[in-house]
């Protein structure tokens, strides 16, 4: 059985979030939460929040114990981009692209019989 949680429009570049998301794939869910608390990055806090939400979804909606869950995939997709301008040389304007990301975490309980 697969359980997922989604965080949309996280104000962080997808490239920065993907670096941390790759490290938790395949880990046990509780171990991944503990691992993320040790990483001193904003993206780790965003992923941990989404992972805790996925664990809560599994416990509340599907009645699955948190101890049996593994992180099947942690997918980071591109979100919308805020286009802003900052002052440049000689009174010109330089563009800034403030990127956002969508974080999707899929948990699996390891039971292949249910689909």
HELIX and SHEET records of a PDB file:
HELIX    1   1 UNK A   14  UNK A   24  1                                  11    
HELIX    2   2 UNK A   29  UNK A   37  1                                   9    
HELIX    3   3 UNK A   42  UNK A   61  1                                  20    
HELIX    4   4 UNK A   66  UNK A   68  5                                   3    
HELIX    5   5 UNK A   89  UNK A   91  5                                   3    
SHEET    1   A 3 UNK A   2  UNK A  10  0                                        
SHEET    2   A 3 UNK A  93  UNK A 108 -1                                        
SHEET    3   A 3 UNK A  70  UNK A  87 -1                                        
END                                                                             
